[in-house]
Amino acid sequence: YRLLLNQVRIEAGFLDTAREDLEAIANDAVGLPLYCHLRAQILVNEARADEARELLEDACARFPGDLQLQLQLAEVLTSLGELEAAETIHEQLGQVNPMQLPRRIEAAGCKASPQDTEALRDLSENPQLPVEAQAGASFTLARTYEKQKNYSASFKAALRANELLRPSLGYDWRFHRRQSEALIQVFTPELVQRLQDQGHPSRRPIFVTGMPRSGTTLTEQILCSHPQVYGAGELPWMARIRILVPKVIPGSQYPAALSQFQREHLIGAAEYYLDKIAAQNSEADYVVDKMPHNFDNIGLIALAFPNVPIIHLKREDRDVALSNFYQNFGAAHGLMGFAYSLEDIGHMLNDHRRLMEHWHSVFPGRIFELDYQQLVNDPEPTIRALLQHCGLPWDPQVLRFYETKRPVRTASIRQVREGIYTSSAEKWRRYSEYLGPLEAVLAEGYKPLVEHQRDELGATVFAAGPTY
């Protein structure tokens, strides 16, 4: 029972509570596969992938028939860049379980033989499989067809994958539009002027933001290849601070509560965040938080940390859209639910553009705009400018970021291991004939909700934040 409870805690992000309870029952539970699985999950979430690998290698030796542990080990090896070792595990599992075919093809970079492609297509269209399994196979099939330059079949498979999952997500693009409106209304020049320079003086965090699939993982990998920098991954702490606001200012929710903020509130929020990153790494001079959707939180970040670098990734909207549409995100039932519809992606892109315009207007000069296309086309001068913005001295190792051994847990794993490449530039042109729904929403642009749309949404629950 306690193992299942801790599994729920981990899924909900309460890692500290789960870790403490697992330590308390270690003597009784250490011989159970689920205990090993949960301990490894916590280690991975704490960016301690090397320790997770050791634990899982030992667990797989003790429980050779547990497929979940084998898969978890393959995922950890992939995150560490040991792609061949991960692929070997997927091949072995595929010999005993045909349902491992999508994972095996993914591990091989979506390169598949004609026979495997046909088998994968059969899986994606098998009505006897759960919808999630069909969709997962369809996403892999879409990327496999793309490798084969069969773009028509690729988009058809991606469309099927998204259509299979979308009905269960319950995503409504208007929710984020309403959040965006609230942020713009609250973060006025007057508020910013009142709270300017009242936050924590720390320069330790570096925030990398932008639309998902815009180059945030690549940027983090470059930065954490510098000897003074630690890459912490996608951290939930700024969103968690929003949730805690009503405990500090009872009866008030974020962002409206900002009108009551004083210096001590900003300092308290910053210290909470600093304590959380210190628990993950207490040695590096700088820690990178690359939660993409922190573009929602730039106002709070800029006030709580008046001295820290804030980096924003810019990438061609249609390339961002397609890259999201082709991914099956783990946080689909949270804010990432937008990625399963071209129209919803378009609305999120419009929100993103409008918010960034606002942040630039109220925090002029605070945000470093990093152009993804410029980064891949002319990396050295672009990276030099990035380091200068972060207050970091030049180090040539940042140009060899692909050699840096650290866990990478996003879909960008292969790019950061293989170096900068330009093959994804203007990828959207291959699919331009299918992008009408996206183009229509982008052309419409950002429009505030009318009253009846707000009423349909009910009370704002912005303080709860998105599930990342």
N, C-alpha and C positions, 0 to 999 in steps of 0.2 A: 504493500500500500504506500509506504513512504517513498519508495523508488518512483512509483507512478506520480505521486504528488510533486516530487522534485523534477520530474520530466515536465510537468505543467509549469512549474516555476521557471525553468530554463526557457521554455517557449515564450513565457510572458516577460522575460528579461530580468527576473529577480535572481541574478546569478549569485549574489552574496549569500542570500538565504539558502539557496540550493547547495552551495558549496559547504556552508557550515553544517547543514543537516547530513549531507553525505559523509562528511568527516566524522560526525557523531556515530553513524551506523557502519563505519568502514569495517570494523572487525567482523560483523555479522554478514555484511553484504558483498565483501570484496570478491567472493567466489561466484558471484552472479554476473552473467554477461551484461544485463541491463545496467548494473552499477558501473562497469567499465565503460559502457557506451556513454553514460551521463557524465562521468568524470572527464572523459575525452572531450565531450561537447563543451564543458566549462573551460577546459584548457585552451581549446581552439578559440572560444569567444574572448579569452583573455590574451590572445596573440601569443600563446605558448605552444605553438604547433609542434615544435621539436619534442616537447614532453609528451604531447598527445600521441605522437608517432610511437614513442617508446612504449607507452601504456598499451596502445592498440596492437603493436607487434607482439607484446607479451600475451595479451588477451586472445589474439588470433591463434597463437600457439597452444593456448590452454583450451580454447573452444573452437576447434578447426571447422566445425559444422555451422557456425553462426554467420550467416550471410550478411547480417546488418553490420557486424564488426568489420568484416572484410570490406564492405562498401565504404564504411567510415574511414578505414585506413587508406583506401584508394583516394578518397576526397582530400584527406590530409596531405598525402603525397603530392597530389595535384597542386594544392595550395602552396607547397614548398618548391614547386617547379620540378619535381621528380616525375616527369610525365611518363617516361618509359616504364618505371616501376608500377605506376598506377595503371597503365595500359595492360601490363602483364596480369595484374589482379583481375581486371575486367574481362580479359580473354579467358582466364581460368573459370570465372563465375559463369561466363556465357556458355561454357561447355556443359554445365549442369542446369542452367536456367535460361531458356530462350528469352525471357523478359528482360535480361540484362543487355540485350542487343543495343538498345539506344545508348546506354551508358558506355558500352564498348566503342561504339562509333564516335561518341562525343570525345572519349579519351584519345581517339586517333585523329582528332582535329576534324571530324566529320568527313573524313575520306573513307569511302566505302566501295566495295566491289559491286558489280551489277546484281549479284545474288543477294548480298546484304541489303542493298537498296530496296530490292523487291520485298525481302522479308520485313524490312522496316515499314514499308508502305502497307503491307498486310496487317501489321500490328496497329498502325495508326487508323485503320479502317475496320478493325475488328469490333463489332457491336457488343460482343460478349465481355469485353474488357471494361473496367471502370472508366468513366469519362476522363479522369486525371491521367490514367495510363495512355489512353488514346491521344490525348493532347500532348503529353510528353513525347510520345513517339512522333507526333506530327511536327513539333518544334524541331526535333532532331532531323527529321526528314527534310524540312524546309532548308536548314543549313547545309544538309548533304547535297540537295539539288543545286543549291547556290554554288557549292564547290565544283559541281559538274557543269556550271554555267547554264543550267536549265532554269532560267529565271521565271518563266511562266509557271512551271510546276512548283518552284520554290515558293512563290507568293501564294499559290493556291493552298499549299500545305500550311503555311503560316496563318493564313486566313482561317482555315479549318481549326487549327489549334486554338486560336483566340476565340472563335465562335463557340467552341466546346466549353471553354472555361468561363466566359463572360457572364452567363446567366446566374452563376452561383456567387458572384462577387458582390453584387449589390452596390456597385460604385455609382456615384452621382457627381458629375463634374462641377455642379453648382456649389457643392460644399466647399471645395477649395477656392472657388471664385468669391464666395462670401468671406472666407478667411482672408483672402487677399484684400478685399475691400476694407475689412476691419483694420488690417495692418496699416493700410494707406491712410485711413482716417485718424488713427491714433498717433502714428509717428509723424507728427507735424514738425515744422522747423522750430516752433516754440518749445515743444517738448524736448527736442534734441538739444536745443540751446540751454535749457534748464539743467539737463542731466549730463551735458558734455563734460568729459574729463573727471567725472565723479566716480568712475569705476575703478577696478583693481589695476595696479600698475604692472602686473606680470606681463612678460613678453613670451612666455613659454608656449602657448598654443599657436598653431598655424591652422587656419580654417581654409579648406579647399571645398568650394561649392560649385553648383551648376546643375543643369538637368542631368538625370541619370543617363549614362552612356555618352557623356560629352567629353570624356578624357580625364575625369577626376582620379581614377586609379593610376593611370599613367603618370599624372602629375605627382601624386603621392609617392610613387615608386622612385621618381627622379629625386624628389626632395629627401626621402629617407635613405638615399644612397650617399648623402652627405654625412660625414662622421659625427656631426653635432645633432643629427635629427633622427627621431624615432617615428615610424609610421604606425599609428594606432588603429587605422581602419575606419569604419563607419560607426561613429559613437552616438549613442542615443541621448547623451546628457543634456544637450540644449533643449530637446523636446521634453525631457523629464523635468527640467526647471519650470517650463510652462505649466506642467501638471501640478507642481508644488506651490504655485503662486497663491491659490486660495488659502493655503495653510498659513501663509505669511501675512496676507491681507484678506481676512475673512470677509466673505460676501462679495468678493470681486474676482473676476476671471481675467485671464490673459486674452487679448492684449489690453483690454480696457483698464486693467489694474495699473498699467504704466503711469496713468495720470496721478496715482498716489505714491509712486516710487520716490524714494529718497536715496541718498548716497549709501546708507547702510543696506538697502535692499540690493543694490547693484553689487556691492562688495560681497554680500552673503551668497548671491547667485554665483559670482565668480569663484569664490572659495569652494563652494560645493563642486563646481566643475573641476577645479584644480585638484581637489582631493581625489576625485574619481580617476583622473588621468595619472596621478601620482601612484595610485594603487596598481595601475597597469605598468607604469614605467616611472621610476624615481631618479633615473640617472641621466638621461639625455637632456641636453640644453633646451631642445625644442621637440614638441610632439605635434604630429599632423593629425587632424581630424578631417576626414574626407567624406563626411556624410553629405551626399549631393544636395538633398533637400533642405539643408541648412540655408539655402537661399531664402527660405521663408523666415529664417531667424537672424538675418544679417543685422537688423535693427537692434535686437537684444544683444547680439555679440558685440557690435560696435560700441554700445553704451557700457556693457559690463567689462569689456576689455579694450579701453581706448588706445592701447599701444600694440595690439597684435596684428599680424598680417591677415588680410582677408583676400582670398584669391577666388576669382570667378571664371569658370571655363565658358568660352563661347565656341559654338560649333553650328554648322549649317542645320537649320531646323529640320529639314526633310531627312538628312542623314541621322539626326538624333531620333526622329520619329520611327524610321525603319529599324534602327538598332534596338529600340524599345519593343517594337512590335514583334521582333524575332526572338525575344527572350521570355522564358517562363520564370518570373521572379518569385522568390520565396515569400515575399511580403505582398503577394497578390491581393490578400484580403484586407490590406491596409491602403495606404495612399498610393501604392504602386498599382492599384487596380486600374488606373488610367491607361496603363500600357496595353490593354487588351482591346482597344478600339481606336481606329485612326481618328475619329472625331474627338474622343476624349483626350488623346495625345495632343491634338490641335488646341483644345481648350487649355490644357496644362502649359503648353508652349506660350500661349497668349498671356496666361497668368504670370508665367516666369518672366516674360519680357517686360510686362507692366511693373512688376515688383522691382526688377533690377533698375528700371528707369527711376523709380521712386527712391530706392536706396542711394543711387548716385546723386540724386538731387538733394537729399538731406544729409548725406555724408560725403561731400565732394572730396575726391582725392584719397578716400580710405580704401577703395576696392581696386585691386589689381586685375585688369581684364586680360586673361590669357587666351589668345586665339589658338584653338586646336590646330587649324590648318597651318598657321604660321609655325607652331611647335613642330609639326611633322615635316614641314618643308625646309625649315631653316632652324634646326634645333639649338645649336650652340649659342648664338646671340639671344635667342628667346629665353633659354635657360639662364643665361647670365643676368638678364633683366629680372627674371623671377627670383633668383638668389639675392640680387641687390635689394629687391622689394622686401624680402624676408630678413634682411640684415645679415646675410650669411656670406662669408668669404668664398671665393671661387675654389672649387675642388674638382679636378678632372674626372673623378670617379662618377660624378653625376651623369656624365656622358655614357658611362658603361652601366647604367642602371639595371640592365637586364642580367648582370652578373650578381646583383645583390640578392642574398639568400634571406628571404623573409616570407611569411605566409601571405598569400594573396587569395582572397575568398570571393572575388567577383567574377563575372563572365569575361573580364578583360585579362584573364590569367595568361593566355598565350601571347598577347601583345607585350606585356611587361617582361616576359621571359625571352622573347625573340627580338626585341629592339623595335625602334620606330619604323613603321612602314606606312606607305601612302595608298595601299590598295583599297582602303575603305573611304577614301575621299570621293565625294559626289557619287556614292553608291546608289543614291536615290534615283539617278537617271536611268538605271537599269529597270526600274519599276515605275517610271513616271506615269505610265498609262493606268496604273491601279490606284494612284494617290489622289483622285478627285475628292473624296470625302475629307481628307486632311487639308488639301489646298483650299477648299471652301471655308473651313473653319479658320484657317490662318488668314485668309482674305478678310473675313468678318472682323477679326481682331478682338481686343479686350473690350467688353461692354459690361458695365455694372448691371447687376440683376435688378429687374423691376420688382415692385412690391409683392405681386402675387407669387413670384418665384421664391422670394425670401420666406413668405408665409408657408409655402409648401414644405420648405426645409425644416421648419420648426425652430426651436431654440438652438442657438449656436453652441456647439460643444468644442470650440477651438482649444480650450485649455487641455482637453484630453489628448490632443495632438494626434498626428498620424501614426500608424503602426509601420515602422520601417523594416 
